[in-house]
Amino acid sequence: MYQHILDKLPYKSSFRFVDAILSLDETGVTGEYTLRKDAFFYEDHFVGNPVTPGVIVTEIMAQIGVVALGIYYILNSPEYAEVRGGNLFPLLTSTEVSFYKMVFPGQKLTVISKQQYFRFGKLKCYIEALDEHKELVARGMFAGVIKKTDKKDN
C-alpha cells in the first residue's frame, strides 16, 4: 500500500530500518522494523550478549517517523513539486530521545510518529518506539529536513 514511499527511502539493505508502513497521513505515520539477528552492529555490541545500540533505535525512529513522513509530504505538497523527481536526502537536524528498555536481536519495533509541525521545509515529530508487547522502548522529539540532491545512484 505504501510501497511508493518505501521505494523513495535513500538507504541500502544494511542500513534501511523500515520493513513496513502500517498507516500514513498528514498527521503522522506508524511503521515496523524487525531487528535482524545477523545485523553488523551485534558482533561487537556486546560480545556474547548482543544489545541494539541506542543510536540504531534512534535511526529506526528517524527513518520511519521523520523520513517516511517527510517523503509523504513532499510527494503530496504542491510547493515541493520541484523536489519530487530527484534523489531525496534526509537530514536529521535535532533529536531528544529517552530510552526505557533494551532492544535485542530479533525483536520487532513499532514506531508511532505524530507530526508537531511541517513548515518552511522543516518537519518536527513526537515519536515513540514500542516492543511486541506494546511496551515503551524509547520516545522523543525529532526534527529534520529532506532536500533534493544531484547524487546519482551507484
Secondary structure, DSSP 8 states (H G I E B T S, - for coil): --HHHHHH----GGG---SEEEEEETTEEEEEEE--TT-GGGSSTTTTS----HHHHHHHHHIIIIIIHHHHHHHH-GGGHHHHTSEEEEEEEEEEEEE-S---TT-EEEEEEEEEEEETTEEEEEEEEE-TTS-EEEEEEEEEEEEEE-----
